[in-house]
Amino acid sequence: MENDIIEEMTKYRTFDGHELDLFHAHPKTGSKGNIMVVSEIWGLTKFLKNFSKRLAQLGYDSLAPDFYSRPDDRNVFTEENIMDAMRPLWALPEDKRRDPEALKTIMSKFSENGRKIFNSVVQGREERQKTMIRDLEALYDIYSKNGMKMGIVGFCMGGGLSFQVSTQKKFDATVVFYGASPKNIDDIKNISGAVLGIYAGEDGSINATLDQVVSRMVQYKKDFEMKLYPGTYHAFFNDTGMSYHREASDDAWEKVKAFYGRYIP
Protein backbone atom coordinates (compact mmCIF):
# COMPACT_ATOMS: atom_id res chain seq x y z
CA MET A 1 0.00 0.00 0.00
CA GLU A 2 1.24 3.51 -0.83
CA ASN A 3 0.53 4.59 2.75
CA ASP A 4 3.30 2.22 3.86
CA ILE A 5 6.03 3.99 1.88
CA ILE A 6 7.71 7.38 1.78
CA GLU A 7 8.60 9.05 -1.51
CA GLU A 8 10.84 12.08 -1.69
CA MET A 9 13.03 14.07 -4.03
CA THR A 10 16.51 14.45 -2.67
CA LYS A 11 20.00 14.97 -4.12
CA TYR A 12 23.34 13.23 -4.18
CA ARG A 13 26.80 14.47 -5.08
CA THR A 14 28.21 12.80 -8.15
CA PHE A 15 31.74 12.37 -9.48
CA ASP A 16 32.14 15.88 -10.96
CA GLY A 17 30.92 17.72 -7.87
CA HIS A 18 27.41 18.38 -9.17
CA GLU A 19 24.36 17.40 -7.15
CA LEU A 20 21.90 15.29 -9.12
CA ASP A 21 18.23 14.96 -8.27
CA LEU A 22 17.30 11.58 -6.83
CA PHE A 23 13.83 10.08 -6.45
CA HIS A 24 13.93 7.99 -3.28
CA ALA A 25 11.01 5.71 -2.43
CA HIS A 26 11.32 3.48 0.62
CA PRO A 27 9.25 1.68 3.26
CA LYS A 28 8.38 3.61 6.39
CA THR A 29 9.99 0.99 8.59
CA GLY A 30 12.85 -1.33 7.75
CA SER A 31 14.34 -2.13 4.38
CA LYS A 32 15.48 -5.30 2.66
CA GLY A 33 18.14 -3.50 0.63
CA ASN A 34 18.84 -0.83 -1.97
CA ILE A 35 17.75 -1.07 -5.60
CA MET A 36 18.99 1.52 -8.09
CA VAL A 37 16.41 2.23 -10.81
CA VAL A 38 17.85 3.43 -14.12
CA SER A 39 15.77 5.36 -16.61
CA GLU A 40 14.99 5.09 -20.26
CA ILE A 41 16.29 7.89 -22.48
CA TRP A 42 13.30 10.01 -21.35
CA GLY A 43 14.71 10.55 -17.88
CA LEU A 44 12.94 10.54 -14.53
CA THR A 45 9.40 9.98 -15.79
CA LYS A 46 6.11 9.11 -14.11
CA PHE A 47 6.61 5.52 -15.24
CA LEU A 48 9.99 5.31 -13.53
CA LYS A 49 8.70 6.85 -10.30
CA ASN A 50 5.74 4.47 -10.24
CA PHE A 51 8.02 1.49 -10.74
CA SER A 52 10.26 2.73 -7.93
CA LYS A 53 7.23 2.96 -5.65
CA ARG A 54 6.26 -0.61 -6.53
CA LEU A 55 9.68 -1.77 -5.37
CA ALA A 56 9.35 0.27 -2.19
CA GLN A 57 6.06 -1.48 -1.49
CA LEU A 58 7.98 -4.75 -1.59
CA GLY A 59 10.30 -3.44 1.13
CA TYR A 60 13.21 -1.96 -0.83
CA ASP A 61 14.87 1.43 -0.89
CA SER A 62 14.45 2.53 -4.52
CA LEU A 63 16.97 5.04 -5.83
CA ALA A 64 16.20 6.63 -9.21
CA PRO A 65 18.69 9.32 -10.31
CA ASP A 66 17.83 12.10 -12.73
CA PHE A 67 20.75 12.15 -15.17
CA TYR A 68 19.46 15.39 -16.71
CA SER A 69 19.46 17.49 -13.54
CA ARG A 70 22.80 19.24 -14.00
CA PRO A 71 22.27 23.01 -14.37
CA ASP A 72 23.03 23.04 -18.12
CA ASP A 73 20.63 20.15 -18.79
CA ARG A 74 17.72 20.75 -16.45
CA ASN A 75 15.52 22.95 -18.65
CA VAL A 76 16.60 21.37 -21.94
CA PHE A 77 16.39 17.62 -21.38
CA THR A 78 12.70 17.40 -20.53
CA GLU A 79 10.70 14.35 -21.54
CA GLU A 80 8.79 16.39 -24.12
CA ASN A 81 11.93 17.92 -25.64
CA ILE A 82 13.68 14.56 -25.85
CA MET A 83 10.63 13.04 -27.53
CA ASP A 84 10.55 15.86 -30.09
CA ALA A 85 14.26 15.34 -30.82
CA MET A 86 14.09 11.57 -31.13
CA ARG A 87 10.85 11.21 -33.08
CA PRO A 88 12.35 12.21 -36.49
CA LEU A 89 15.20 9.72 -36.02
CA TRP A 90 12.89 6.84 -35.20
CA ALA A 91 10.70 7.73 -38.16
CA LEU A 92 13.60 6.80 -40.45
CA PRO A 93 14.10 3.21 -41.66
CA GLU A 94 16.56 1.49 -39.34
CA ASP A 95 19.24 1.30 -42.05
CA LYS A 96 19.11 5.09 -42.48
CA ARG A 97 19.58 6.03 -38.82
CA ARG A 98 23.36 6.26 -39.19
CA ASP A 99 23.33 7.83 -42.64
CA PRO A 100 25.17 11.21 -42.43
CA GLU A 101 22.96 12.88 -45.03
CA ALA A 102 19.75 11.70 -43.36
CA LEU A 103 21.00 12.92 -39.98
CA LYS A 104 22.04 16.26 -41.48
CA THR A 105 18.52 16.73 -42.84
CA ILE A 106 17.02 15.99 -39.44
CA MET A 107 19.39 18.35 -37.67
CA SER A 108 18.51 21.22 -40.02
CA LYS A 109 14.92 21.17 -38.75
CA PHE A 110 15.68 21.18 -35.03
CA SER A 111 15.33 24.02 -32.57
CA GLU A 112 18.40 24.95 -30.52
CA ASN A 113 17.25 22.61 -27.73
CA GLY A 114 16.58 19.86 -30.24
CA ARG A 115 20.08 20.12 -31.64
CA LYS A 116 21.63 20.02 -28.19
CA ILE A 117 19.67 16.91 -27.26
CA PHE A 118 20.36 15.18 -30.57
CA ASN A 119 24.06 15.96 -30.39
CA SER A 120 24.22 14.60 -26.85
CA VAL A 121 22.09 11.46 -26.85
CA VAL A 122 22.58 10.37 -30.48
CA GLN A 123 25.81 11.68 -31.96
CA GLY A 124 27.50 12.03 -28.57
CA ARG A 125 25.83 8.99 -27.06
CA GLU A 126 29.03 7.21 -26.03
CA GLU A 127 30.33 10.18 -24.01
CA ARG A 128 26.93 10.91 -22.49
CA GLN A 129 26.58 7.30 -21.35
CA LYS A 130 30.09 7.29 -19.88
CA THR A 131 28.95 10.19 -17.71
CA MET A 132 25.80 8.31 -16.73
CA ILE A 133 27.85 5.26 -15.74
CA ARG A 134 30.01 7.44 -13.50
CA ASP A 135 26.85 8.96 -11.99
CA LEU A 136 25.64 5.43 -11.19
CA GLU A 137 28.98 4.47 -9.70
CA ALA A 138 28.84 7.54 -7.44
CA LEU A 139 25.33 6.62 -6.30
CA TYR A 140 26.46 3.05 -5.62
CA ASP A 141 29.44 4.26 -3.58
CA ILE A 142 27.19 6.36 -1.36
CA TYR A 143 24.46 3.83 -0.63
CA SER A 144 26.57 0.68 -0.50
CA LYS A 145 28.21 2.10 2.62
CA ASN A 146 25.11 1.31 4.70
CA GLY A 147 25.93 -2.39 4.50
CA MET A 148 22.66 -3.41 2.86
CA LYS A 149 22.52 -5.55 -0.25
CA MET A 150 22.58 -3.70 -3.57
CA GLY A 151 20.41 -4.32 -6.60
CA ILE A 152 19.91 -2.50 -9.87
CA VAL A 153 17.28 -2.46 -12.62
CA GLY A 154 17.15 -0.49 -15.85
CA PHE A 155 14.93 -0.06 -18.89
CA CYS A 156 15.98 0.41 -22.54
CA MET A 157 18.96 2.80 -22.33
CA GLY A 158 18.93 2.24 -18.58
CA GLY A 159 18.94 -1.51 -19.09
CA GLY A 160 22.21 -1.24 -20.98
CA LEU A 161 23.63 1.08 -18.33
CA SER A 162 22.59 -1.33 -15.58
CA PHE A 163 24.18 -4.27 -17.38
CA GLN A 164 27.39 -2.31 -17.91
CA VAL A 165 27.72 -0.97 -14.37
CA SER A 166 27.08 -4.45 -12.96
CA THR A 167 30.42 -5.42 -14.53
CA GLN A 168 32.09 -2.56 -12.65
CA LYS A 169 30.45 -2.65 -9.20
CA LYS A 170 29.43 -5.53 -6.95
CA PHE A 171 25.65 -5.87 -7.14
CA ASP A 172 23.78 -8.74 -5.55
CA ALA A 173 21.06 -8.73 -8.21
CA THR A 174 20.82 -7.03 -11.62
CA VAL A 175 17.70 -6.83 -13.80
CA VAL A 176 18.09 -5.79 -17.45
CA PHE A 177 14.93 -4.80 -19.33
CA TYR A 178 15.74 -4.95 -23.07
CA GLY A 179 19.07 -3.18 -22.63
CA ALA A 180 22.25 -3.33 -24.67
CA SER A 181 24.91 -5.85 -23.72
CA PRO A 182 28.17 -4.66 -22.12
CA LYS A 183 30.49 -2.83 -24.53
CA ASN A 184 33.14 -5.48 -24.01
CA ILE A 185 31.16 -8.72 -23.83
CA ASP A 186 33.95 -10.41 -21.88
CA ASP A 187 33.41 -7.95 -19.02
CA ILE A 188 30.63 -10.34 -18.02
CA LYS A 189 33.36 -12.25 -16.20
CA ASN A 190 33.45 -9.39 -13.65
CA ILE A 191 29.79 -9.70 -12.61
CA SER A 192 29.56 -10.77 -8.99
CA GLY A 193 25.82 -11.28 -8.45
CA ALA A 194 22.82 -12.78 -10.21
CA VAL A 195 21.43 -11.35 -13.47
CA LEU A 196 17.91 -11.49 -14.89
CA GLY A 197 17.55 -10.43 -18.53
CA ILE A 198 14.10 -9.57 -19.88
CA TYR A 199 13.74 -9.06 -23.62
CA ALA A 200 11.14 -8.38 -26.31
CA GLY A 201 10.87 -10.87 -29.14
CA GLU A 202 10.69 -8.17 -31.84
CA ASP A 203 13.76 -6.17 -30.85
CA GLY A 204 16.44 -7.03 -33.39
CA SER A 205 19.21 -4.59 -32.54
CA ILE A 206 19.07 -5.33 -28.81
CA ASN A 207 18.75 -9.09 -29.28
CA ALA A 208 21.59 -9.30 -31.81
CA THR A 209 24.19 -10.02 -29.12
CA LEU A 210 22.11 -12.24 -26.82
CA ASP A 211 23.82 -15.38 -28.11
CA GLN A 212 27.13 -13.88 -26.98
CA VAL A 213 25.65 -12.96 -23.60
CA VAL A 214 24.42 -16.50 -23.02
CA SER A 215 27.75 -17.94 -24.17
CA ARG A 216 29.76 -15.74 -21.77
CA MET A 217 27.39 -16.38 -18.88
CA VAL A 218 27.98 -20.11 -19.36
CA GLN A 219 31.72 -19.69 -19.96
CA TYR A 220 32.20 -17.64 -16.80
CA LYS A 221 29.70 -19.69 -14.76
CA LYS A 222 27.44 -16.79 -13.82
CA ASP A 223 24.05 -16.95 -12.12
CA PHE A 224 21.93 -15.93 -15.09
CA GLU A 225 18.37 -16.32 -16.23
CA MET A 226 16.64 -14.84 -19.24
CA LYS A 227 13.08 -14.47 -20.50
CA LEU A 228 12.21 -13.43 -24.04
CA TYR A 229 8.56 -12.57 -24.80
CA PRO A 230 7.63 -13.49 -28.40
CA GLY A 231 5.49 -10.98 -30.25
CA THR A 232 6.40 -8.06 -27.99
CA TYR A 233 8.35 -4.93 -28.88
CA HIS A 234 11.01 -2.80 -27.23
CA ALA A 235 9.68 -1.03 -24.11
CA PHE A 236 6.74 -3.42 -23.72
CA PHE A 237 6.88 -2.99 -19.93
CA ASN A 238 6.21 0.75 -19.98
CA ASP A 239 2.48 1.19 -19.43
CA THR A 240 2.61 4.81 -20.66
CA GLY A 241 4.08 3.89 -24.06
CA MET A 242 2.73 2.66 -27.37
CA SER A 243 4.51 -0.73 -27.14
CA TYR A 244 2.96 -1.68 -23.80
CA HIS A 245 1.97 -5.34 -23.58
CA ARG A 246 -0.08 -6.05 -20.47
CA GLU A 247 0.26 -9.84 -20.35
CA ALA A 248 4.03 -9.81 -20.86
CA SER A 249 4.43 -6.90 -18.45
CA ASP A 250 2.45 -8.63 -15.70
CA ASP A 251 4.50 -11.81 -16.13
CA ALA A 252 7.78 -9.90 -16.13
CA TRP A 253 6.81 -8.11 -12.90
CA GLU A 254 6.19 -11.46 -11.21
CA LYS A 255 9.63 -12.62 -12.34
CA VAL A 256 11.27 -9.44 -11.04
CA LYS A 257 9.57 -9.83 -7.66
CA ALA A 258 10.65 -13.46 -7.37
CA PHE A 259 14.20 -12.63 -8.49
CA TYR A 260 14.75 -9.90 -5.93
CA GLY A 261 12.98 -12.02 -3.35
CA ARG A 262 15.66 -14.69 -3.78
CA TYR A 263 18.73 -12.49 -3.89
CA ILE A 264 17.73 -9.51 -1.72
CA PRO A 265 15.24 -11.20 0.63
C-alpha positions as CSV (number, residue, x, y, z in Angstrom):
1,M,0.0,0.0,0.0
2,E,1.2,3.5,-0.8
3,N,0.5,4.6,2.7
4,D,3.3,2.2,3.9
5,I,6.0,4.0,1.9
6,I,7.7,7.4,1.8
7,E,8.6,9.0,-1.5
8,E,10.8,12.1,-1.7
9,M,13.0,14.1,-4.0
10,T,16.5,14.4,-2.7
11,K,20.0,15.0,-4.1
12,Y,23.3,13.2,-4.2
13,R,26.8,14.5,-5.1
14,T,28.2,12.8,-8.2
15,F,31.7,12.4,-9.5
16,D,32.1,15.9,-11.0
17,G,30.9,17.7,-7.9
18,H,27.4,18.4,-9.2
19,E,24.4,17.4,-7.2
20,L,21.9,15.3,-9.1
21,D,18.2,15.0,-8.3
22,L,17.3,11.6,-6.8
23,F,13.8,10.1,-6.4
24,H,13.9,8.0,-3.3
25,A,11.0,5.7,-2.4
26,H,11.3,3.5,0.6
27,P,9.2,1.7,3.3
28,K,8.4,3.6,6.4
29,T,10.0,1.0,8.6
30,G,12.8,-1.3,7.8
31,S,14.3,-2.1,4.4
32,K,15.5,-5.3,2.7
33,G,18.1,-3.5,0.6
34,N,18.8,-0.8,-2.0
35,I,17.7,-1.1,-5.6
36,M,19.0,1.5,-8.1
37,V,16.4,2.2,-10.8
38,V,17.8,3.4,-14.1
39,S,15.8,5.4,-16.6
40,E,15.0,5.1,-20.3
41,I,16.3,7.9,-22.5
42,W,13.3,10.0,-21.4
43,G,14.7,10.5,-17.9
44,L,12.9,10.5,-14.5
45,T,9.4,10.0,-15.8
46,K,6.1,9.1,-14.1
47,F,6.6,5.5,-15.2
48,L,10.0,5.3,-13.5
49,K,8.7,6.9,-10.3
50,N,5.7,4.5,-10.2
51,F,8.0,1.5,-10.7
52,S,10.3,2.7,-7.9
53,K,7.2,3.0,-5.6
54,R,6.3,-0.6,-6.5
55,L,9.7,-1.8,-5.4
56,A,9.4,0.3,-2.2
57,Q,6.1,-1.5,-1.5
58,L,8.0,-4.8,-1.6
59,G,10.3,-3.4,1.1
60,Y,13.2,-2.0,-0.8
61,D,14.9,1.4,-0.9
62,S,14.4,2.5,-4.5
63,L,17.0,5.0,-5.8
64,A,16.2,6.6,-9.2
65,P,18.7,9.3,-10.3
66,D,17.8,12.1,-12.7
67,F,20.7,12.1,-15.2
68,Y,19.5,15.4,-16.7
69,S,19.5,17.5,-13.5
70,R,22.8,19.2,-14.0
71,P,22.3,23.0,-14.4
72,D,23.0,23.0,-18.1
73,D,20.6,20.1,-18.8
74,R,17.7,20.8,-16.5
75,N,15.5,23.0,-18.7
76,V,16.6,21.4,-21.9
77,F,16.4,17.6,-21.4
78,T,12.7,17.4,-20.5
79,E,10.7,14.3,-21.5
80,E,8.8,16.4,-24.1
81,N,11.9,17.9,-25.6
82,I,13.7,14.6,-25.9
83,M,10.6,13.0,-27.5
84,D,10.6,15.9,-30.1
85,A,14.3,15.3,-30.8
86,M,14.1,11.6,-31.1
87,R,10.8,11.2,-33.1
88,P,12.4,12.2,-36.5
89,L,15.2,9.7,-36.0
90,W,12.9,6.8,-35.2
91,A,10.7,7.7,-38.2
92,L,13.6,6.8,-40.4
93,P,14.1,3.2,-41.7
94,E,16.6,1.5,-39.3
95,D,19.2,1.3,-42.0
96,K,19.1,5.1,-42.5
97,R,19.6,6.0,-38.8
98,R,23.4,6.3,-39.2
99,D,23.3,7.8,-42.6
100,P,25.2,11.2,-42.4
101,E,23.0,12.9,-45.0
102,A,19.8,11.7,-43.4
103,L,21.0,12.9,-40.0
104,K,22.0,16.3,-41.5
105,T,18.5,16.7,-42.8
106,I,17.0,16.0,-39.4
107,M,19.4,18.4,-37.7
108,S,18.5,21.2,-40.0
109,K,14.9,21.2,-38.7
110,F,15.7,21.2,-35.0
111,S,15.3,24.0,-32.6
112,E,18.4,25.0,-30.5
113,N,17.2,22.6,-27.7
114,G,16.6,19.9,-30.2
115,R,20.1,20.1,-31.6
116,K,21.6,20.0,-28.2
117,I,19.7,16.9,-27.3
118,F,20.4,15.2,-30.6
119,N,24.1,16.0,-30.4
120,S,24.2,14.6,-26.9
121,V,22.1,11.5,-26.9
122,V,22.6,10.4,-30.5
123,Q,25.8,11.7,-32.0
124,G,27.5,12.0,-28.6
125,R,25.8,9.0,-27.1
126,E,29.0,7.2,-26.0
127,E,30.3,10.2,-24.0
128,R,26.9,10.9,-22.5
129,Q,26.6,7.3,-21.4
130,K,30.1,7.3,-19.9
131,T,29.0,10.2,-17.7
132,M,25.8,8.3,-16.7
133,I,27.8,5.3,-15.7
134,R,30.0,7.4,-13.5
135,D,26.9,9.0,-12.0
136,L,25.6,5.4,-11.2
137,E,29.0,4.5,-9.7
138,A,28.8,7.5,-7.4
139,L,25.3,6.6,-6.3
140,Y,26.5,3.1,-5.6
141,D,29.4,4.3,-3.6
142,I,27.2,6.4,-1.4
143,Y,24.5,3.8,-0.6
144,S,26.6,0.7,-0.5
145,K,28.2,2.1,2.6
146,N,25.1,1.3,4.7
147,G,25.9,-2.4,4.5
148,M,22.7,-3.4,2.9
149,K,22.5,-5.5,-0.3
150,M,22.6,-3.7,-3.6
151,G,20.4,-4.3,-6.6
152,I,19.9,-2.5,-9.9
153,V,17.3,-2.5,-12.6
154,G,17.1,-0.5,-15.9
155,F,14.9,-0.1,-18.9
156,C,16.0,0.4,-22.5
157,M,19.0,2.8,-22.3
158,G,18.9,2.2,-18.6
159,G,18.9,-1.5,-19.1
160,G,22.2,-1.2,-21.0
161,L,23.6,1.1,-18.3
162,S,22.6,-1.3,-15.6
163,F,24.2,-4.3,-17.4
164,Q,27.4,-2.3,-17.9
165,V,27.7,-1.0,-14.4
166,S,27.1,-4.5,-13.0
167,T,30.4,-5.4,-14.5
168,Q,32.1,-2.6,-12.6
169,K,30.5,-2.7,-9.2
170,K,29.4,-5.5,-6.9
171,F,25.7,-5.9,-7.1
172,D,23.8,-8.7,-5.5
173,A,21.1,-8.7,-8.2
174,T,20.8,-7.0,-11.6
175,V,17.7,-6.8,-13.8
176,V,18.1,-5.8,-17.4
177,F,14.9,-4.8,-19.3
178,Y,15.7,-4.9,-23.1
179,G,19.1,-3.2,-22.6
180,A,22.2,-3.3,-24.7
181,S,24.9,-5.9,-23.7
182,P,28.2,-4.7,-22.1
183,K,30.5,-2.8,-24.5
184,N,33.1,-5.5,-24.0
185,I,31.2,-8.7,-23.8
186,D,33.9,-10.4,-21.9
187,D,33.4,-8.0,-19.0
188,I,30.6,-10.3,-18.0
189,K,33.4,-12.3,-16.2
190,N,33.5,-9.4,-13.6
191,I,29.8,-9.7,-12.6
192,S,29.6,-10.8,-9.0
193,G,25.8,-11.3,-8.5
194,A,22.8,-12.8,-10.2
195,V,21.4,-11.4,-13.5
196,L,17.9,-11.5,-14.9
197,G,17.6,-10.4,-18.5
198,I,14.1,-9.6,-19.9
199,Y,13.7,-9.1,-23.6
200,A,11.1,-8.4,-26.3
201,G,10.9,-10.9,-29.1
202,E,10.7,-8.2,-31.8
203,D,13.8,-6.2,-30.8
204,G,16.4,-7.0,-33.4
205,S,19.2,-4.6,-32.5
206,I,19.1,-5.3,-28.8
207,N,18.8,-9.1,-29.3
208,A,21.6,-9.3,-31.8
209,T,24.2,-10.0,-29.1
210,L,22.1,-12.2,-26.8
211,D,23.8,-15.4,-28.1
212,Q,27.1,-13.9,-27.0
213,V,25.7,-13.0,-23.6
214,V,24.4,-16.5,-23.0
215,S,27.7,-17.9,-24.2
216,R,29.8,-15.7,-21.8
217,M,27.4,-16.4,-18.9
218,V,28.0,-20.1,-19.4
219,Q,31.7,-19.7,-20.0
220,Y,32.2,-17.6,-16.8
221,K,29.7,-19.7,-14.8
222,K,27.4,-16.8,-13.8
223,D,24.1,-17.0,-12.1
224,F,21.9,-15.9,-15.1
225,E,18.4,-16.3,-16.2
226,M,16.6,-14.8,-19.2
227,K,13.1,-14.5,-20.5
228,L,12.2,-13.4,-24.0
229,Y,8.6,-12.6,-24.8
230,P,7.6,-13.5,-28.4
231,G,5.5,-11.0,-30.3
232,T,6.4,-8.1,-28.0
233,Y,8.3,-4.9,-28.9
234,H,11.0,-2.8,-27.2
235,A,9.7,-1.0,-24.1
236,F,6.7,-3.4,-23.7
237,F,6.9,-3.0,-19.9
238,N,6.2,0.8,-20.0
239,D,2.5,1.2,-19.4
240,T,2.6,4.8,-20.7
241,G,4.1,3.9,-24.1
242,M,2.7,2.7,-27.4
243,S,4.5,-0.7,-27.1
244,Y,3.0,-1.7,-23.8
245,H,2.0,-5.3,-23.6
246,R,-0.1,-6.0,-20.5
247,E,0.3,-9.8,-20.3
248,A,4.0,-9.8,-20.9
249,S,4.4,-6.9,-18.4
250,D,2.5,-8.6,-15.7
251,D,4.5,-11.8,-16.1
252,A,7.8,-9.9,-16.1
253,W,6.8,-8.1,-12.9
254,E,6.2,-11.5,-11.2
255,K,9.6,-12.6,-12.3
256,V,11.3,-9.4,-11.0
257,K,9.6,-9.8,-7.7
258,A,10.7,-13.5,-7.4
259,F,14.2,-12.6,-8.5
260,Y,14.8,-9.9,-5.9
261,G,13.0,-12.0,-3.3
262,R,15.7,-14.7,-3.8
263,Y,18.7,-12.5,-3.9
264,I,17.7,-9.5,-1.7
265,P,15.2,-11.2,0.6
